[in-house]
Amino acid sequence: MANYKDVSEEVHGQTQSTPGHEYKMDPQPVYIRDNYKGSEKLLNKTAVITGGDSGIGRSIAVHFAREGANIAFVYLSEDKDAEDTKELVKKENRECIYFKGDINDKEFCHEAIKKIVTHFGVLNILVNHAGEQHPTDRPEDLDLDLMKKTFQTNVFALYYLTIPALQYLKEGDCIINTNSVTGYRGSDRFLDYSATNGARIAFTRSLAQNLADRKIRVNGVAPGPIWTPLIPSTFDKEEVEKFGKDTLFKRPGQPCEVAPCYVFLASEDASYMTGQVLHPNGGATMQS
């Protein structure tokens, strides 16, 4: 078993501007274990991942590729991270394409899905992973315009991507939505973000019911706290150094400790699971 360090002891007050870049992080997140062996669980599948350029999204892309899937991902602006992820997928001898754009733009989402299917000829797995968060100390200080943007990215974009994808998903295919531990235990500093994750959880369960007759599975993963570019781009240096200490393991998790949940849910191993959410969070919800 890998012995994961408490990276929060090594960051030395690291902070970044939003949205954060993985190549600037020190220490670097662990996107896949050296001893992770693929077994063709997703052979010749095509997966679409939003926010696939870095963090958990990158880890999902590399794990899926090692399991035999071709990868398409969408990202906002982190060009170097996106190219690095593409090269990592190619090292797994799988094909990778990416699209730069804002998932708040409905037309961009529709065009991306169309281009992905045109390129690969098929779409089997949709991972709605991208999201954003902005801390606020007092409810009175909540920026309502920023709150609207958070809901737009975290909730509306789910529809912008899922609706066009449903033209191509067929029996046996699946949708996986990334949620957050905050959707279950709440967060005093992320009032709007935690609310969007409550909505994503309800969306996951409702869509699972709606698509059951089509034999399309819909599940979710609710990580947290995980060492990704979102952390140094969200918190100040003191908070980054304390990040993850409130879990039972007293440390933040690594993306490679989350991505296998997506592999499981995307594969035939989870053929009798729908409307469910997995919780790789170091026991964080046990602390509530």
N, C-alpha and C positions, 0 to 999 in steps of 0.2 A: 504494500500500500504506500502511495506517495506521502511524503512528509511535507505538507504545505506550510511554508513560513507565514508568520503574521506580517504581511507586507506593510501594514500601517506603521510598523516600527522602523521602516526603512525609507519612508517617503520624504522625510525632512522638510515638511511644510510645503509640499508641492501643490501648486494650483495652476489652472489653465483657464483660458477664456472659453465660452460656449461656442460650438458643441463639444470640444475636446478632441484630442488626437492621440491615438494609441502610440504612435512612433515617438512621441515626446515623453511618455510615461517612464518613470524609473522608481521601482522595478517594473519590468514589462509584465503584463498579464500573461498567464499561462493558458493558451488557447487549446492545446491538446496534450495529453500525457504521452510521453515517449513510448510507454508500453500499451497504448490503446491499439488493439488489433481489430481492423474491420473484418466483417464476415458477409459482405454483399447483401446486407439487410435492405438496402435501397438501390440495388443494382438497376441501372438504366432509367431510374426515375428522374424527373426534372423538378427541382425545388426552387421556389421564389422566396427570398428573405428580404424584408425591409430592414434597414439599418444593418446590413450585412458587412459593412466595411471594417468594423472594429468591435472590441468587447465580446459580449455574448453572441452577437450576430456573426462575427468572424468565426468564433468557435463552432457555432452551428454549421456554418458553411464548410469548414474543414472536416468536421466529423461526418457530415452528410457525404462529402466527397470521398472520404476514406471508406464509407459504406457503399460507394458505387454510384452516387447520384451526380448528375450535372447540375450546375448552380447558376442561378441568376439572382443578382441582388440590386437593391435600390439604396442610394445613399444621398445625403444632403449636400455636403461640400468638402468632405475630407478626402481630397484626391489621392494623396500619398497612401493613406490607410487603405483606400479602395484598391489601388494597384497592388499593394502588398498582399491583400487578401486574395486577389485574382491569381497572383503568382503562387500562393500557398495551395490553392485549389488545383492549379495546373501541376504542381509537384505530386499531387495524388493521382495524376493521370486522368483527370476529369476536365470537362470543358466548363469555362466560366465566362459569363458576360455580366456587365453592370450598367446601370443607368443612373445618372446624376440628376436630381430634381427634388422638389418639395412634395411630399405626400399630402400636403394640404390642398394641392391642386388636383381636382378631380380628373381633369383632362389628361394631366401627366400620368396619373395612375392607370387610366384606361389605356393610354397609348403604350405604357410600359408593359402591361400584361399582353397586349396584342403583339408587340414586337418580340416578346419572349416566346410566345407560342409559335409565331412565324419562324423564329430561329430554330427552336428545338422540336417543333411539331407536336408538342404535348406539354401538359402541365399537370403534375400529380400532387404536389405539396405546396401549400401557401403558408408561410410563417409571417404573421403580422407581429413584428418585433419592435419596430421603431417607436420611440416615444420621447417626451421631454418632461422636465420637472424644474420648478423654481421655488426655492424656500421663502417663506414669509413668517416673521416672528409673531405678528399680531393679525387677527382677522381684519382689523381696521386698515391695515397696510396692504391688503391684497389688491394687486393691480388687476382690475376687471378685464382690461384689454388683454393682458397677458394670460389671464384665466381663460378667456375665449380661445386664445391661440393654443393653450394646453389641451382644451377639450377638442379643438379642431384636429390637432395632431394625434391625440391619444384615443379619440372616440370616432369622430367623423371619418378619419382616414381608413378605419377598419372597413367601413362601408364602401369607400371609394375603391378599395382594392379587392374586397371580397366579391362585390357584385359582378365586375367583369370576369373575375376568375371562375365564377360559377358557370360561365358559358363553356368552360373547358374541363372542369373537374368532373370525374365520373365515378361510378361505383368502385369502392376500394381506395379512393383518394382521400385526402384529409386536409384540414385547416388546423393550425396550431397558433394560438394567440398568447403572446407574452403579457402577463399581468404583473403583479408586484405584491410583496408581503404587506405593503401599505393598504391594499384593497381589503385585507382581512383584519389587521390590527389598528388601522388608521395611523395618522401622523399629525402631531401638533404643529409641525412646520410646513407640511405639504397638504394643506386642506384641499386644494383643487386637484392636485396630482392623485391623492388617495381616492378622491371621488371619481376621477376618470377610471381608476383601476377597478373600483366597484362596478362601474358601467361595463368595463371590458369583461369582467367575470360574468355578469348577467348576460351580455351579448354572447359569450361563449356557450353558456348553458342553453340559452334560447335558440341559437342557431343550430346547436346539436339536435334539439327537438325538431326543428323545422326541416333539417336535411336528413333525418333518419330514414325516411322513405326512399331517398335517393342512394342510401348506403354510403354517404359521405360522412366521415367522422370529424368531429370538432372538439378539440381539447385545448388545455392551456397549461402554462408553466408560470409559477409565481416566484421568481428568484428574489434574493436579497439577504444580506448586503453582499454585493460582488464587486471585485476590483476591476473597474472598467473606466474608460475616459469620462463617463458621466460623473464620476465622483470628484476628481480634481477640478472639473469644470463647473461643479455645482457648489462645493463647500469651500470655506476658507481653510488655511493651512492647519489651524488647531483642530478643526473638525475632521479633516482628512486623517490626521494622526490618530484620532480616536475611532475612526470608522471601523465598524464591525465588532467592536468590543462588547456590544450588548447581546451577542449571541451566546448560546451554550458553549460553543467552541472558542469564544473570546477572540475571534479573528474574522476578517472578511473572507469570502469564498473566491475561488478562481473561476473564470469562464468555463474551463474544462470540467469543473464539477457540476455544471449546469447543462451543458450541451447534450450529454448522453440522455437526458430526459426527453429532449426533442427527437433524438434518434429512436428511442423506444416508442414514442407516440406516433411517429411517422411510419413505423414499420408494422409488419404483420403481427409482431409480438403483441401489439395493442389493438388487435382486431375486434375485441369485445369491449373496448373502452370508448365512450363518447360522453361529452358534457362534464369531463373530469379536469381537475387542476392538480398538477404535481408541485411539490414545495421544497426545492433545494435552497434552504435558507439557514443552515447551521443551527436549527432549533429556535430561530428568532421568534416564531409565533408562540413557542412554549413560554416565552418570557412575559407574555401579556396576561 
